[in-house]
C-alpha cells in the first residue's frame, strides 16, 4: 500500500538511501530540507524547507503523512549542548507537533546502538534522551538502533576501510572487542519494513553476522576484497589516543569546530561490546539483512566477486 512518509535528515547519508528506496517502492515522500538540497528528483518527492527548531515547517512536513521517519541527528560535538538540541529536543518537538494532528502519524526514530550505553559519551546520552522523549509521547512509535553504518556517501567507516585496503590497519579497540556493522541499503530496507508493517518497540539490527566482528576480522575481509596481502597492523594504545582526543577537544573548543575524535567518542570506540541482535526485528517484520561486509565492500569499490571452480562466489 502506498503511503505518504515524512522524512527528516533526508539529505544525509542514511536519509538519501531511505528516500530513494521509499520512492522505488511507490511511496510519496515529503522531506525536511535544512542546509543541503536533495540530489534526488522525483515527482512523488516534495521538499519542505526548514529545520527541527521550526514548528511551522514540521507541521507542513507531516501534513497528510501516515508515517514519520526521524533520521536527523548530530554525530559530532564538543559537549552536551552540541548534541541535545537535535538528538533529544528535536525528537520531542517532532513528537509534539505530530501529537497535535487530528490523526497523529506513526513515528519511526532512527536512534543508535550507542543509546544502549548512555554513560559513554554526550552523543550516546543524547540519543538515549531522544528515545525517552519519544517514549513519553502518546504517539505510536518504533525506535531503531543501528550499529555502525557504512555504504556510498559514508564519511566515517569507509575512509577507515580504504586506509586498511592500502595496507595500514589501525587497531584502536581493546583486545577482544566486537562490533556489528550494517550496510546503509540494509538499514533502508529495515525502515521500509517498519513503514509497511507497524511494530512498536525498540529494535537492534546488524548485517547478518552473528556475534559481530573483531578488528582483525574486519581487516582480513578488507584485505581480501582489496586483493592484497596482510597489511601493517598498527596498535593504538589507549593513553596515546586519550591524549589525542583530549587535545582535539581542546582545539575544537578554541577554534569552534565539531571534533570527530573526542574523549567521549574514544570511549565509544574502545567499548568492548557493540554486538547487535536481529531476532526481534526479523520476527516482527520479516526483514532480513542481505549485504554482508565482503559484498558491501565489493560493490562499493567496484570489485568483481571472487570465483570458485564452479563459477560461484564464496560467502564469508
Rosetta blueprint (number, residue, H / E / L):
1 X L
2 X L
3 X L
4 X E
5 X E
6 X E
7 X E
8 X E
9 X L
10 X L
11 X L
12 X L
13 X H
14 X H
15 X H
16 X H
17 X H
18 X H
19 X H
20 X H
21 X H
22 X H
23 X H
24 X H
25 X L
26 X L
27 X L
28 X E
29 X E
30 X E
31 X E
32 X E
33 X E
34 X L
35 X L
36 X L
37 X L
38 X L
39 X L
40 X L
41 X L
42 X L
43 X L
44 X L
45 X E
46 X E
47 X E
48 X E
49 X E
50 X L
51 X L
52 X L
53 X L
54 X L
55 X H
56 X H
57 X H
58 X H
59 X H
60 X H
61 X H
62 X H
63 X L
64 X L
65 X L
66 X L
67 X E
68 X E
69 X E
70 X E
71 X L
72 X L
73 X L
74 X L
75 X L
76 X L
77 X L
78 X L
79 X L
80 X H
81 X H
82 X H
83 X H
84 X H
85 X H
86 X H
87 X H
88 X L
89 X H
90 X H
91 X H
92 X H
93 X H
94 X H
95 X H
96 X H
97 X H
98 X H
99 X H
100 X L
101 X L
102 X L
103 X L
104 X L
105 X L
106 X E
107 X E
108 X E
109 X E
110 X E
111 X L
112 X L
113 X H
114 X H
115 X H
116 X H
117 X H
118 X L
119 X L
120 X L
121 X L
122 X H
123 X H
124 X H
125 X H
126 X H
127 X H
128 X H
129 X H
130 X H
131 X H
132 X H
133 X H
134 X H
135 X H
136 X L
137 X L
138 X L
139 X L
140 X L
141 X E
142 X E
143 X E
144 X E
145 X E
146 X E
147 X L
148 X E
149 X E
150 X E
151 X L
152 X L
153 X L
154 X L
155 X L
156 X L
157 X H
158 X H
159 X H
160 X H
161 X H
162 X H
163 X H
164 X H
165 X H
166 X L
167 X L
168 X E
169 X E
170 X E
171 X E
172 X L
173 X L
174 X L
175 X L
176 X L
177 X L
178 X E
179 X E
180 X L
181 X E
182 X E
183 X E
184 X H
185 X H
186 X H
187 X H
188 X H
189 X H
190 X H
191 X H
192 X H
193 X H
194 X H
195 X H
196 X H
197 X L
198 X L
199 X L
200 X L
201 X E
202 X E
203 X E
204 X E
205 X E
206 X L
207 X L
208 X L
209 X L
210 X L
211 X L
212 X L
213 X E
214 X L
215 X H
216 X H
217 X H
218 X H
219 X H
220 X H
221 X H
222 X H
223 X H
224 X H
225 X H
226 X H
227 X L
228 X L
229 X L
230 X L
231 X L
232 X E
233 X E
234 X E
235 X E
236 X L
237 X L
238 X H
239 X H
240 X H
241 X H
242 X H
243 X H
244 X H
245 X H
246 X H
247 X H
248 X H
249 X H
250 X H
251 X H
252 X H
253 X H
254 X H
255 X H
256 X L
257 X L
258 X L
259 X L
260 X L
261 X L
262 X L
263 X H
264 X H
265 X H
266 X H
267 X H
268 X H
269 X H
270 X L
271 X L
272 X L
273 X E
274 X E
275 X L
276 X L
277 X L
278 X L
279 X H
280 X H
281 X H
282 X H
283 X H
284 X H
285 X H
286 X L
287 X L
288 X L
289 X L
290 X L
291 X L
292 X L
293 X H
294 X H
295 X H
296 X H
297 X H
298 X H
299 X H
300 X H
301 X H
302 X L
303 X L
304 X L
305 X L
306 X L
307 X L
308 X L
309 X L
310 X L
311 X L
312 X L
313 X L
314 X L
315 X L
316 X L
